[in-house]
C-alpha cells in the first residue's frame, strides 16, 4: 500500500502482509510484533462497522 504524507508517497506493508513477513524473517523482536499485530487486527475486525 502507499500513503501520501506531506506530498510524499510512502510505501508500507498492509497488516495482512506484515504479519506473514515478520513470521518468515523469524527474529525474536519481530515475533513479539507478530503477537501485537494479531491483537490489533482482531480488535479492528471486531470493531463496529467491520462486520
mmCIF entry with sequence, helices, sheets and N, C-alpha, C, O atoms, coordinates in Angstrom:
data_MODEL
# 
_entry.id   MODEL 
# 
_entity.id                         1 
_entity.type                       polymer 
_entity.pdbx_number_of_molecules   1 
# 
_entity_poly.entity_id                      1 
_entity_poly.type                           'polypeptide(L)' 
_entity_poly.nstd_linkage                   no 
_entity_poly.nstd_monomer                   no 
_entity_poly.pdbx_seq_one_letter_code       
;(UNK)(UNK)(UNK)(UNK)(UNK)(UNK)(UNK)(UNK)(UNK)(UNK)(UNK)(UNK)(UNK)(UNK)(UNK)(UNK)
(UNK)(UNK)(UNK)(UNK)(UNK)(UNK)(UNK)(UNK)(UNK)(UNK)(UNK)(UNK)(UNK)(UNK)(UNK)(UNK)
(UNK)(UNK)(UNK)(UNK)(UNK)(UNK)(UNK)(UNK)(UNK)(UNK)(UNK)(UNK)(UNK)(UNK)(UNK)(UNK)
(UNK)(UNK)(UNK)
;
_entity_poly.pdbx_seq_one_letter_code_can   XXXXXXXXXXXXXXXXXXXXXXXXXXXXXXXXXXXXXXXXXXXXXXXXXXX 
_entity_poly.pdbx_strand_id                 A 
# 
loop_
_entity_poly_seq.entity_id 
_entity_poly_seq.num 
_entity_poly_seq.mon_id 
_entity_poly_seq.hetero 
1 1  UNK n 
1 2  UNK n 
1 3  UNK n 
1 4  UNK n 
1 5  UNK n 
1 6  UNK n 
1 7  UNK n 
1 8  UNK n 
1 9  UNK n 
1 10 UNK n 
1 11 UNK n 
1 12 UNK n 
1 13 UNK n 
1 14 UNK n 
1 15 UNK n 
1 16 UNK n 
1 17 UNK n 
1 18 UNK n 
1 19 UNK n 
1 20 UNK n 
1 21 UNK n 
1 22 UNK n 
1 23 UNK n 
1 24 UNK n 
1 25 UNK n 
1 26 UNK n 
1 27 UNK n 
1 28 UNK n 
1 29 UNK n 
1 30 UNK n 
1 31 UNK n 
1 32 UNK n 
1 33 UNK n 
1 34 UNK n 
1 35 UNK n 
1 36 UNK n 
1 37 UNK n 
1 38 UNK n 
1 39 UNK n 
1 40 UNK n 
1 41 UNK n 
1 42 UNK n 
1 43 UNK n 
1 44 UNK n 
1 45 UNK n 
1 46 UNK n 
1 47 UNK n 
1 48 UNK n 
1 49 UNK n 
1 50 UNK n 
1 51 UNK n 
# 
_struct_asym.id          A 
_struct_asym.entity_id   1 
# 
loop_
_struct_conf.conf_type_id 
_struct_conf.id 
_struct_conf.pdbx_PDB_helix_id 
_struct_conf.beg_label_comp_id 
_struct_conf.beg_label_asym_id 
_struct_conf.beg_label_seq_id 
_struct_conf.pdbx_beg_PDB_ins_code 
_struct_conf.end_label_comp_id 
_struct_conf.end_label_asym_id 
_struct_conf.end_label_seq_id 
_struct_conf.pdbx_end_PDB_ins_code 
_struct_conf.beg_auth_comp_id 
_struct_conf.beg_auth_asym_id 
_struct_conf.beg_auth_seq_id 
_struct_conf.end_auth_comp_id 
_struct_conf.end_auth_asym_id 
_struct_conf.end_auth_seq_id 
_struct_conf.pdbx_PDB_helix_class 
_struct_conf.details 
_struct_conf.pdbx_PDB_helix_length 
HELX_P HELX_P1 AA1 UNK A 15 ? UNK A 25 ? UNK A 15 UNK A 25 1 ? 11 
HELX_P HELX_P2 AA2 UNK A 28 ? UNK A 46 ? UNK A 28 UNK A 46 1 ? 19 
# 
_struct_conf_type.id          HELX_P 
_struct_conf_type.criteria    ? 
_struct_conf_type.reference   ? 
# 
_struct_sheet.id               AA1 
_struct_sheet.type             ? 
_struct_sheet.number_strands   2 
_struct_sheet.details          ? 
# 
_struct_sheet_order.sheet_id     AA1 
_struct_sheet_order.range_id_1   1 
_struct_sheet_order.range_id_2   2 
_struct_sheet_order.offset       ? 
_struct_sheet_order.sense        anti-parallel 
# 
loop_
_struct_sheet_range.sheet_id 
_struct_sheet_range.id 
_struct_sheet_range.beg_label_comp_id 
_struct_sheet_range.beg_label_asym_id 
_struct_sheet_range.beg_label_seq_id 
_struct_sheet_range.pdbx_beg_PDB_ins_code 
_struct_sheet_range.end_label_comp_id 
_struct_sheet_range.end_label_asym_id 
_struct_sheet_range.end_label_seq_id 
_struct_sheet_range.pdbx_end_PDB_ins_code 
_struct_sheet_range.beg_auth_comp_id 
_struct_sheet_range.beg_auth_asym_id 
_struct_sheet_range.beg_auth_seq_id 
_struct_sheet_range.end_auth_comp_id 
_struct_sheet_range.end_auth_asym_id 
_struct_sheet_range.end_auth_seq_id 
AA1 1 UNK A 2 ? UNK A 5  ? UNK A 2 UNK A 5  
AA1 2 UNK A 8 ? UNK A 11 ? UNK A 8 UNK A 11 
# 
loop_
_atom_site.group_PDB 
_atom_site.id 
_atom_site.type_symbol 
_atom_site.label_atom_id 
_atom_site.label_alt_id 
_atom_site.label_comp_id 
_atom_site.label_asym_id 
_atom_site.label_entity_id 
_atom_site.label_seq_id 
_atom_site.pdbx_PDB_ins_code 
_atom_site.Cartn_x 
_atom_site.Cartn_y 
_atom_site.Cartn_z 
_atom_site.occupancy 
_atom_site.B_iso_or_equiv 
_atom_site.pdbx_formal_charge 
_atom_site.auth_seq_id 
_atom_site.auth_comp_id 
_atom_site.auth_asym_id 
_atom_site.auth_atom_id 
_atom_site.pdbx_PDB_model_num 
ATOM 1   N N  . UNK A 1 1  ? 0.843   -1.174  0.000  1.00 0.00 ? 1  UNK A N  1 
ATOM 2   C CA . UNK A 1 1  ? 0.000   0.000   0.000  1.00 0.00 ? 1  UNK A CA 1 
ATOM 3   C C  . UNK A 1 1  ? 0.888   1.236   0.000  1.00 0.00 ? 1  UNK A C  1 
ATOM 4   O O  . UNK A 1 1  ? 2.054   1.188   0.391  1.00 0.00 ? 1  UNK A O  1 
ATOM 5   N N  . UNK A 1 2  ? 0.318   2.324   -0.440 1.00 0.00 ? 2  UNK A N  1 
ATOM 6   C CA . UNK A 1 2  ? 1.059   3.589   -0.461 1.00 0.00 ? 2  UNK A CA 1 
ATOM 7   C C  . UNK A 1 2  ? 0.201   4.658   0.199  1.00 0.00 ? 2  UNK A C  1 
ATOM 8   O O  . UNK A 1 2  ? -0.983  4.798   -0.109 1.00 0.00 ? 2  UNK A O  1 
ATOM 9   N N  . UNK A 1 3  ? 0.805   5.406   1.104  1.00 0.00 ? 3  UNK A N  1 
ATOM 10  C CA . UNK A 1 3  ? 0.136   6.538   1.746  1.00 0.00 ? 3  UNK A CA 1 
ATOM 11  C C  . UNK A 1 3  ? 0.866   7.804   1.323  1.00 0.00 ? 3  UNK A C  1 
ATOM 12  O O  . UNK A 1 3  ? 2.087   7.811   1.167  1.00 0.00 ? 3  UNK A O  1 
ATOM 13  N N  . UNK A 1 4  ? 0.109   8.858   1.143  1.00 0.00 ? 4  UNK A N  1 
ATOM 14  C CA . UNK A 1 4  ? 0.735   10.140  0.847  1.00 0.00 ? 4  UNK A CA 1 
ATOM 15  C C  . UNK A 1 4  ? 0.831   10.933  2.143  1.00 0.00 ? 4  UNK A C  1 
ATOM 16  O O  . UNK A 1 4  ? -0.177  11.228  2.785  1.00 0.00 ? 4  UNK A O  1 
ATOM 17  N N  . UNK A 1 5  ? 2.065   11.272  2.516  1.00 0.00 ? 5  UNK A N  1 
ATOM 18  C CA . UNK A 1 5  ? 2.317   12.026  3.740  1.00 0.00 ? 5  UNK A CA 1 
ATOM 19  C C  . UNK A 1 5  ? 3.128   13.247  3.362  1.00 0.00 ? 5  UNK A C  1 
ATOM 20  O O  . UNK A 1 5  ? 4.243   13.130  2.854  1.00 0.00 ? 5  UNK A O  1 
ATOM 21  N N  . UNK A 1 6  ? 2.568   14.417  3.610  1.00 0.00 ? 6  UNK A N  1 
ATOM 22  C CA . UNK A 1 6  ? 3.232   15.673  3.243  1.00 0.00 ? 6  UNK A CA 1 
ATOM 23  C C  . UNK A 1 6  ? 3.699   15.658  1.798  1.00 0.00 ? 6  UNK A C  1 
ATOM 24  O O  . UNK A 1 6  ? 4.826   16.046  1.489  1.00 0.00 ? 6  UNK A O  1 
ATOM 25  N N  . UNK A 1 7  ? 2.809   15.201  0.912  1.00 0.00 ? 7  UNK A N  1 
ATOM 26  C CA . UNK A 1 7  ? 3.043   15.163  -0.535 1.00 0.00 ? 7  UNK A CA 1 
ATOM 27  C C  . UNK A 1 7  ? 4.157   14.195  -0.951 1.00 0.00 ? 7  UNK A C  1 
ATOM 28  O O  . UNK A 1 7  ? 4.715   14.313  -2.042 1.00 0.00 ? 7  UNK A O  1 
ATOM 29  N N  . UNK A 1 8  ? 4.471   13.240  -0.075 1.00 0.00 ? 8  UNK A N  1 
ATOM 30  C CA . UNK A 1 8  ? 5.461   12.209  -0.378 1.00 0.00 ? 8  UNK A CA 1 
ATOM 31  C C  . UNK A 1 8  ? 4.751   10.852  -0.321 1.00 0.00 ? 8  UNK A C  1 
ATOM 32  O O  . UNK A 1 8  ? 4.086   10.538  0.667  1.00 0.00 ? 8  UNK A O  1 
ATOM 33  N N  . UNK A 1 9  ? 4.894   10.050  -1.382 1.00 0.00 ? 9  UNK A N  1 
ATOM 34  C CA . UNK A 1 9  ? 4.313   8.717   -1.390 1.00 0.00 ? 9  UNK A CA 1 
ATOM 35  C C  . UNK A 1 9  ? 5.204   7.780   -0.579 1.00 0.00 ? 9  UNK A C  1 
ATOM 36  O O  . UNK A 1 9  ? 6.391   7.619   -0.862 1.00 0.00 ? 9  UNK A O  1 
ATOM 37  N N  . UNK A 1 10 ? 4.597   7.166   0.438  1.00 0.00 ? 10 UNK A N  1 
ATOM 38  C CA . UNK A 1 10 ? 5.345   6.298   1.344  1.00 0.00 ? 10 UNK A CA 1 
ATOM 39  C C  . UNK A 1 10 ? 4.779   4.878   1.237  1.00 0.00 ? 10 UNK A C  1 
ATOM 40  O O  . UNK A 1 10 ? 3.635   4.638   1.621  1.00 0.00 ? 10 UNK A O  1 
ATOM 41  N N  . UNK A 1 11 ? 5.575   3.937   0.717  1.00 0.00 ? 11 UNK A N  1 
ATOM 42  C CA . UNK A 1 11 ? 5.092   2.548   0.628  1.00 0.00 ? 11 UNK A CA 1 
ATOM 43  C C  . UNK A 1 11 ? 5.184   1.855   1.992  1.00 0.00 ? 11 UNK A C  1 
ATOM 44  O O  . UNK A 1 11 ? 6.111   2.103   2.762  1.00 0.00 ? 11 UNK A O  1 
ATOM 45  N N  . UNK A 1 12 ? 4.226   0.997   2.273  1.00 0.00 ? 12 UNK A N  1 
ATOM 46  C CA . UNK A 1 12 ? 4.265   0.229   3.513  1.00 0.00 ? 12 UNK A CA 1 
ATOM 47  C C  . UNK A 1 12 ? 3.464   -1.045  3.336  1.00 0.00 ? 12 UNK A C  1 
ATOM 48  O O  . UNK A 1 12 ? 2.615   -1.143  2.450  1.00 0.00 ? 12 UNK A O  1 
ATOM 49  N N  . UNK A 1 13 ? 3.746   -2.030  4.196  1.00 0.00 ? 13 UNK A N  1 
ATOM 50  C CA . UNK A 1 13 ? 3.005   -3.281  4.178  1.00 0.00 ? 13 UNK A CA 1 
ATOM 51  C C  . UNK A 1 13 ? 1.657   -3.084  4.858  1.00 0.00 ? 13 UNK A C  1 
ATOM 52  O O  . UNK A 1 13 ? 1.573   -2.423  5.893  1.00 0.00 ? 13 UNK A O  1 
ATOM 53  N N  . UNK A 1 14 ? 0.609   -3.650  4.285  1.00 0.00 ? 14 UNK A N  1 
ATOM 54  C CA . UNK A 1 14 ? -0.676  -3.736  4.963  1.00 0.00 ? 14 UNK A CA 1 
ATOM 55  C C  . UNK A 1 14 ? -0.507  -4.762  6.079  1.00 0.00 ? 14 UNK A C  1 
ATOM 56  O O  . UNK A 1 14 ? 0.314   -5.671  5.955  1.00 0.00 ? 14 UNK A O  1 
ATOM 57  N N  . UNK A 1 15 ? -1.261  -4.636  7.159  1.00 0.00 ? 15 UNK A N  1 
ATOM 58  C CA . UNK A 1 15 ? -1.118  -5.548  8.293  1.00 0.00 ? 15 UNK A CA 1 
ATOM 59  C C  . UNK A 1 15 ? -1.278  -7.006  7.870  1.00 0.00 ? 15 UNK A C  1 
ATOM 60  O O  . UNK A 1 15 ? -0.658  -7.891  8.459  1.00 0.00 ? 15 UNK A O  1 
ATOM 61  N N  . UNK A 1 16 ? -2.114  -7.269  6.842  1.00 0.00 ? 16 UNK A N  1 
ATOM 62  C CA . UNK A 1 16 ? -2.308  -8.641  6.373  1.00 0.00 ? 16 UNK A CA 1 
ATOM 63  C C  . UNK A 1 16 ? -1.061  -9.210  5.698  1.00 0.00 ? 16 UNK A C  1 
ATOM 64  O O  . UNK A 1 16 ? -0.909  -10.428 5.604  1.00 0.00 ? 16 UNK A O  1 
ATOM 65  N N  . UNK A 1 17 ? -0.179  -8.346  5.234  1.00 0.00 ? 17 UNK A N  1 
ATOM 66  C CA . UNK A 1 17 ? 1.073   -8.792  4.622  1.00 0.00 ? 17 UNK A CA 1 
ATOM 67  C C  . UNK A 1 17 ? 2.236   -8.707  5.614  1.00 0.00 ? 17 UNK A C  1 
ATOM 68  O O  . UNK A 1 17 ? 3.202   -9.463  5.518  1.00 0.00 ? 17 UNK A O  1 
ATOM 69  N N  . UNK A 1 18 ? 2.132   -7.797  6.546  1.00 0.00 ? 18 UNK A N  1 
ATOM 70  C CA . UNK A 1 18 ? 3.211   -7.591  7.509  1.00 0.00 ? 18 UNK A CA 1 
ATOM 71  C C  . UNK A 1 18 ? 3.363   -8.786  8.457  1.00 0.00 ? 18 UNK A C  1 
ATOM 72  O O  . UNK A 1 18 ? 4.480   -9.199  8.767  1.00 0.00 ? 18 UNK A O  1 
ATOM 73  N N  . UNK A 1 19 ? 2.248   -9.329  8.909  1.00 0.00 ? 19 UNK A N  1 
ATOM 74  C CA . UNK A 1 19 ? 2.302   -10.449 9.852  1.00 0.00 ? 19 UNK A CA 1 
ATOM 75  C C  . UNK A 1 19 ? 3.050   -11.648 9.249  1.00 0.00 ? 19 UNK A C  1 
ATOM 76  O O  . UNK A 1 19 ? 3.985   -12.145 9.877  1.00 0.00 ? 19 UNK A O  1 
ATOM 77  N N  . UNK A 1 20 ? 2.671   -12.132 8.048  1.00 0.00 ? 20 UNK A N  1 
ATOM 78  C CA . UNK A 1 20 ? 3.421   -13.262 7.480  1.00 0.00 ? 20 UNK A CA 1 
ATOM 79  C C  . UNK A 1 20 ? 4.882   -12.916 7.192  1.00 0.00 ? 20 UNK A C  1 
ATOM 80  O O  . UNK A 1 20 ? 5.756   -13.777 7.301  1.00 0.00 ? 20 UNK A O  1 
ATOM 81  N N  . UNK A 1 21 ? 5.148   -11.665 6.827  1.00 0.00 ? 21 UNK A N  1 
ATOM 82  C CA . UNK A 1 21 ? 6.520   -11.244 6.567  1.00 0.00 ? 21 UNK A CA 1 
ATOM 83  C C  . UNK A 1 21 ? 7.357   -11.331 7.835  1.00 0.00 ? 21 UNK A C  1 
ATOM 84  O O  . UNK A 1 21 ? 8.476   -11.844 7.810  1.00 0.00 ? 21 UNK A O  1 
ATOM 85  N N  . UNK A 1 22 ? 6.818   -10.832 8.942  1.00 0.00 ? 22 UNK A N  1 
ATOM 86  C CA . UNK A 1 22 ? 7.549   -10.874 10.217 1.00 0.00 ? 22 UNK A CA 1 
ATOM 87  C C  . UNK A 1 22 ? 7.755   -12.323 10.679 1.00 0.00 ? 22 UNK A C  1 
ATOM 88  O O  . UNK A 1 22 ? 8.801   -12.655 11.237 1.00 0.00 ? 22 UNK A O  1 
ATOM 89  N N  . UNK A 1 23 ? 6.754   -13.186 10.446 1.00 0.00 ? 23 UNK A N  1 
ATOM 90  C CA . UNK A 1 23 ? 6.894   -14.595 10.802 1.00 0.00 ? 23 UNK A CA 1 
ATOM 91  C C  . UNK A 1 23 ? 8.028   -15.238 9.998  1.00 0.00 ? 23 UNK A C  1 
ATOM 92  O O  . UNK A 1 23 ? 8.826   -16.001 10.542 1.00 0.00 ? 23 UNK A O  1 
ATOM 93  N N  . UNK A 1 24 ? 8.092   -14.926 8.711  1.00 0.00 ? 24 UNK A N  1 
ATOM 94  C CA . UNK A 1 24 ? 9.099   -15.528 7.830  1.00 0.00 ? 24 UNK A CA 1 
ATOM 95  C C  . UNK A 1 24 ? 10.513  -15.104 8.210  1.00 0.00 ? 24 UNK A C  1 
ATOM 96  O O  . UNK A 1 24 ? 11.439  -15.912 8.142  1.00 0.00 ? 24 UNK A O  1 
ATOM 97  N N  . UNK A 1 25 ? 10.689  -13.841 8.612  1.00 0.00 ? 25 UNK A N  1 
ATOM 98  C CA . UNK A 1 25 ? 12.018  -13.348 8.995  1.00 0.00 ? 25 UNK A CA 1 
ATOM 99  C C  . UNK A 1 25 ? 12.467  -14.020 10.291 1.00 0.00 ? 25 UNK A C  1 
ATOM 100 O O  . UNK A 1 25 ? 13.650  -14.307 10.472 1.00 0.00 ? 25 UNK A O  1 
ATOM 101 N N  . UNK A 1 26 ? 11.514  -14.267 11.189 1.00 0.00 ? 26 UNK A N  1 
ATOM 102 C CA . UNK A 1 26 ? 11.722  -15.048 12.409 1.00 0.00 ? 26 UNK A CA 1 
ATOM 103 C C  . UNK A 1 26 ? 12.759  -14.480 13.380 1.00 0.00 ? 26 UNK A C  1 
ATOM 104 O O  . UNK A 1 26 ? 13.516  -15.235 13.991 1.00 0.00 ? 26 UNK A O  1 
ATOM 105 N N  . UNK A 1 27 ? 12.797  -13.160 13.522 1.00 0.00 ? 27 UNK A N  1 
ATOM 106 C CA . UNK A 1 27 ? 13.647  -12.566 14.561 1.00 0.00 ? 27 UNK A CA 1 
ATOM 107 C C  . UNK A 1 27 ? 12.837  -12.498 15.844 1.00 0.00 ? 27 UNK A C  1 
ATOM 108 O O  . UNK A 1 27 ? 11.630  -12.266 15.786 1.00 0.00 ? 27 UNK A O  1 
ATOM 109 N N  . UNK A 1 28 ? 13.463  -12.693 17.005 1.00 0.00 ? 28 UNK A N  1 
ATOM 110 C CA . UNK A 1 28 ? 12.716  -12.672 18.278 1.00 0.00 ? 28 UNK A CA 1 
ATOM 111 C C  . UNK A 1 28 ? 11.888  -11.397 18.465 1.00 0.00 ? 28 UNK A C  1 
ATOM 112 O O  . UNK A 1 28 ? 10.728  -11.464 18.874 1.00 0.00 ? 28 UNK A O  1 
ATOM 113 N N  . UNK A 1 29 ? 12.470  -10.258 18.172 1.00 0.00 ? 29 UNK A N  1 
ATOM 114 C CA . UNK A 1 29 ? 11.742  -8.997  18.330 1.00 0.00 ? 29 UNK A CA 1 
ATOM 115 C C  . UNK A 1 29 ? 10.557  -8.936  17.361 1.00 0.00 ? 29 UNK A C  1 
ATOM 116 O O  . UNK A 1 29 ? 9.490   -8.429  17.707 1.00 0.00 ? 29 UNK A O  1 
ATOM 117 N N  . UNK A 1 30 ? 10.749  -9.446  16.172 1.00 0.00 ? 30 UNK A N  1 
ATOM 118 C CA . UNK A 1 30 ? 9.670   -9.470  15.186 1.00 0.00 ? 30 UNK A CA 1 
ATOM 119 C C  . UNK A 1 30 ? 8.528   -10.373 15.602 1.00 0.00 ? 30 UNK A C  1 
ATOM 120 O O  . UNK A 1 30 ? 7.365   -10.091 15.313 1.00 0.00 ? 30 UNK A O  1 
ATOM 121 N N  . UNK A 1 31 ? 8.864   -11.478 16.293 1.00 0.00 ? 31 UNK A N  1 
ATOM 122 C CA . UNK A 1 31 ? 7.819   -12.401 16.736 1.00 0.00 ? 31 UNK A CA 1 
ATOM 123 C C  . UNK A 1 31 ? 6.932   -11.766 17.811 1.00 0.00 ? 31 UNK A C  1 
ATOM 124 O O  . UNK A 1 31 ? 5.735   -12.046 17.878 1.00 0.00 ? 31 UNK A O  1 
ATOM 125 N N  . UNK A 1 32 ? 7.513   -10.928 18.633 1.00 0.00 ? 32 UNK A N  1 
ATOM 126 C CA . UNK A 1 32 ? 6.710   -10.165 19.603 1.00 0.00 ? 32 UNK A CA 1 
ATOM 127 C C  . UNK A 1 32 ? 5.782   -9.230  18.840 1.00 0.00 ? 32 UNK A C  1 
ATOM 128 O O  . UNK A 1 32 ? 4.615   -9.073  19.200 1.00 0.00 ? 32 UNK A O  1 
ATOM 129 N N  . UNK A 1 33 ? 6.299   -8.617  17.798 1.00 0.00 ? 33 UNK A N  1 
ATOM 130 C CA . UNK A 1 33 ? 5.486   -7.733  16.964 1.00 0.00 ? 33 UNK A CA 1 
ATOM 131 C C  . UNK A 1 33 ? 4.334   -8.472  16.297 1.00 0.00 ? 33 UNK A C  1 
ATOM 132 O O  . UNK A 1 33 ? 3.247   -7.917  16.135 1.00 0.00 ? 33 UNK A O  1 
ATOM 133 N N  . UNK A 1 34 ? 4.570   -9.721  15.911 1.00 0.00 ? 34 UNK A N  1 
ATOM 134 C CA . UNK A 1 34 ? 3.508   -10.529 15.297 1.00 0.00 ? 34 UNK A CA 1 
ATOM 135 C C  . UNK A 1 34 ? 2.353   -10.690 16.274 1.00 0.00 ? 34 UNK A C  1 
ATOM 136 O O  . UNK A 1 34 ? 1.191   -10.531 15.900 1.00 0.00 ? 34 UNK A O  1 
ATOM 137 N N  . UNK A 1 35 ? 2.666   -11.000 17.510 1.00 0.00 ? 35 UNK A N  1 
ATOM 138 C CA . UNK A 1 35 ? 1.623   -11.169 18.537 1.00 0.00 ? 35 UNK A CA 1 
ATOM 139 C C  . UNK A 1 35 ? 0.805   -9.887  18.685 1.00 0.00 ? 35 UNK A C  1 
ATOM 140 O O  . UNK A 1 35 ? -0.425  -9.923  18.721 1.00 0.00 ? 35 UNK A O  1 
ATOM 141 N N  . UNK A 1 36 ? 1.498   -8.766  18.770 1.00 0.00 ? 36 UNK A N  1 
ATOM 142 C CA . UNK A 1 36 ? 0.802   -7.478  18.945 1.00 0.00 ? 36 UNK A CA 1 
ATOM 143 C C  . UNK A 1 36 ? -0.017  -7.115  17.712 1.00 0.00 ? 36 UNK A C  1 
ATOM 144 O O  . UNK A 1 36 ? -1.134  -6.611  17.836 1.00 0.00 ? 36 UNK A O  1 
ATOM 145 N N  . UNK A 1 37 ? 0.526   -7.366  16.529 1.00 0.00 ? 37 UNK A N  1 
ATOM 146 C CA . UNK A 1 37 ? -0.213  -7.037  15.303 1.00 0.00 ? 37 UNK A CA 1 
ATOM 147 C C  . UNK A 1 37 ? -1.447  -7.909  15.132 1.00 0.00 ? 37 UNK A C  1 
ATOM 148 O O  . UNK A 1 37 ? -2.468  -7.450  14.620 1.00 0.00 ? 37 UNK A O  1 
ATOM 149 N N  . UNK A 1 38 ? -1.359  -9.171  15.560 1.00 0.00 ? 38 UNK A N  1 
ATOM 150 C CA . UNK A 1 38 ? -2.539  -10.039 15.522 1.00 0.00 ? 38 UNK A CA 1 
ATOM 151 C C  . UNK A 1 38 ? -3.617  -9.495  16.452 1.00 0.00 ? 38 UNK A C  1 
ATOM 152 O O  . UNK A 1 38 ? -4.805  -9.532  16.133 1.00 0.00 ? 38 UNK A O  1 
ATOM 153 N N  . UNK A 1 39 ? -3.188  -8.990  17.607 1.00 0.00 ? 39 UNK A N  1 
ATOM 154 C CA . UNK A 1 39 ? -4.135  -8.383  18.551 1.00 0.00 ? 39 UNK A CA 1 
ATOM 155 C C  . UNK A 1 39 ? -4.819  -7.170  17.918 1.00 0.00 ? 39 UNK A C  1 
ATOM 156 O O  . UNK A 1 39 ? -6.035  -7.003  18.022 1.00 0.00 ? 39 UNK A O  1 
ATOM 157 N N  . UNK A 1 40 ? -4.022  -6.332  17.265 1.00 0.00 ? 40 UNK A N  1 
ATOM 158 C CA . UNK A 1 40 ? -4.566  -5.140  16.606 1.00 0.00 ? 40 UNK A CA 1 
ATOM 159 C C  . UNK A 1 40 ? -5.554  -5.549  15.516 1.00 0.00 ? 40 UNK A C  1 
ATOM 160 O O  . UNK A 1 40 ? -6.641  -4.982  15.405 1.00 0.00 ? 40 UNK A O  1 
ATOM 161 N N  . UNK A 1 41 ? -5.165  -6.536  14.715 1.00 0.00 ? 41 UNK A N  1 
ATOM 162 C CA . UNK A 1 41 ? -6.032  -6.999  13.627 1.00 0.00 ? 41 UNK A CA 1 
ATOM 163 C C  . UNK A 1 41 ? -7.365  -7.502  14.178 1.00 0.00 ? 41 UNK A C  1 
ATOM 164 O O  . UNK A 1 41 ? -8.421  -7.201  13.621 1.00 0.00 ? 41 UNK A O  1 
ATOM 165 N N  . UNK A 1 42 ? -7.318  -8.266  15.269 1.00 0.00 ? 42 UNK A N  1 
ATOM 166 C CA . UNK A 1 42 ? -8.544  -8.794  15.879 1.00 0.00 ? 42 UNK A CA 1 
ATOM 167 C C  . UNK A 1 42 ? -9.434  -7.656  16.374 1.00 0.00 ? 42 UNK A C  1 
ATOM 168 O O  . UNK A 1 42 ? -10.647 -7.688  16.169 1.00 0.00 ? 42 UNK A O  1 
ATOM 169 N N  . UNK A 1 43 ? -8.853  -6.666  17.014 1.00 0.00 ? 43 UNK A N  1 
ATOM 170 C CA . UNK A 1 43 ? -9.621  -5.513  17.504 1.00 0.00 ? 43 UNK A CA 1 
ATOM 171 C C  . UNK A 1 43 ? -10.284 -4.791  16.341 1.00 0.00 ? 43 UNK A C  1 
ATOM 172 O O  . UNK A 1 43 ? -11.457 -4.424  16.416 1.00 0.00 ? 43 UNK A O  1 
ATOM 173 N N  . UNK A 1 44 ? -9.530  -4.588  15.266 1.00 0.00 ? 44 UNK A N  1 
ATOM 174 C CA . UNK A 1 44 ? -10.102 -3.909  14.082 1.00 0.00 ? 44 UNK A CA 1 
ATOM 175 C C  . UNK A 1 44 ? -11.250 -4.701  13.490 1.00 0.00 ? 44 UNK A C  1 
ATOM 176 O O  . UNK A 1 44 ? -12.268 -4.129  13.100 1.00 0.00 ? 44 UNK A O  1 
ATOM 177 N N  . UNK A 1 45 ? -11.092 -6.022  13.419 1.00 0.00 ? 45 UNK A N  1 
ATOM 178 C CA . UNK A 1 45 ? -12.141 -6.871  12.829 1.00 0.00 ? 45 UNK A CA 1 
ATOM 179 C C  . UNK A 1 45 ? -13.402 -6.888  13.683 1.00 0.00 ? 45 UNK A C  1 
ATOM 180 O O  . UNK A 1 45 ? -14.507 -7.026  13.158 1.00 0.00 ? 45 UNK A O  1 
ATOM 181 N N  . UNK A 1 46 ? -13.243 -6.746  15.001 1.00 0.00 ? 46 UNK A N  1 
ATOM 182 C CA . UNK A 1 46 ? -14.383 -6.785  15.909 1.00 0.00 ? 46 UNK A CA 1 
ATOM 183 C C  . UNK A 1 46 ? -15.031 -5.422  16.111 1.00 0.00 ? 46 UNK A C  1 
ATOM 184 O O  . UNK A 1 46 ? -16.088 -5.323  16.733 1.00 0.00 ? 46 UNK A O  1 
ATOM 185 N N  . UNK A 1 47 ? -14.406 -4.372  15.592 1.00 0.00 ? 47 UNK A N  1 
ATOM 186 C CA . UNK A 1 47 ? -14.936 -3.018  15.764 1.00 0.00 ? 47 UNK A CA 1 
ATOM 187 C C  . UNK A 1 47 ? -16.286 -2.871  15.043 1.00 0.00 ? 47 UNK A C  1 
ATOM 188 O O  . UNK A 1 47 ? -16.495 -3.462  13.984 1.00 0.00 ? 47 UNK A O  1 
ATOM 189 N N  . UNK A 1 48 ? -17.191 -2.084  15.621 1.00 0.00 ? 48 UNK A N  1 
ATOM 190 C CA . UNK A 1 48 ? -18.483 -1.843  14.967 1.00 0.00 ? 48 UNK A CA 1 
ATOM 191 C C  . UNK A 1 48 ? -18.256 -1.304  13.551 1.00 0.00 ? 48 UNK A C  1 
ATOM 192 O O  . UNK A 1 48 ? -17.378 -0.475  13.313 1.00 0.00 ? 48 UNK A O  1 
ATOM 193 N N  . UNK A 1 49 ? -19.067 -1.796  12.630 1.00 0.00 ? 49 UNK A N  1 
ATOM 194 C CA . UNK A 1 49 ? -18.959 -1.353  11.241 1.00 0.00 ? 49 UNK A CA 1 
ATOM 195 C C  . UNK A 1 49 ? -18.059 -2.230  10.402 1.00 0.00 ? 49 UNK A C  1 
ATOM 196 O O  . UNK A 1 49 ? -17.981 -2.041  9.188  1.00 0.00 ? 49 UNK A O  1 
ATOM 197 N N  . UNK A 1 50 ? -17.373 -3.186  11.012 1.00 0.00 ? 50 UNK A N  1 
ATOM 198 C CA . UNK A 1 50 ? -16.488 -4.077  10.274 1.00 0.00 ? 50 UNK A CA 1 
ATOM 199 C C  . UNK A 1 50 ? -17.048 -5.508  10.224 1.00 0.00 ? 50 UNK A C  1 
ATOM 200 O O  . UNK A 1 50 ? -16.296 -6.466  10.047 1.00 0.00 ? 50 UNK A O  1 
ATOM 201 N N  . UNK A 1 51 ? -18.322 -5.638  10.376 1.00 0.00 ? 51 UNK A N  1 
ATOM 202 C CA . UNK A 1 51 ? -18.917 -6.988  10.391 1.00 0.00 ? 51 UNK A CA 1 
ATOM 203 C C  . UNK A 1 51 ? -19.532 -7.322  9.078  1.00 0.00 ? 51 UNK A C  1 
ATOM 204 O O  . UNK A 1 51 ? -20.077 -8.413  8.911  1.00 0.00 ? 51 UNK A O  1 
# 
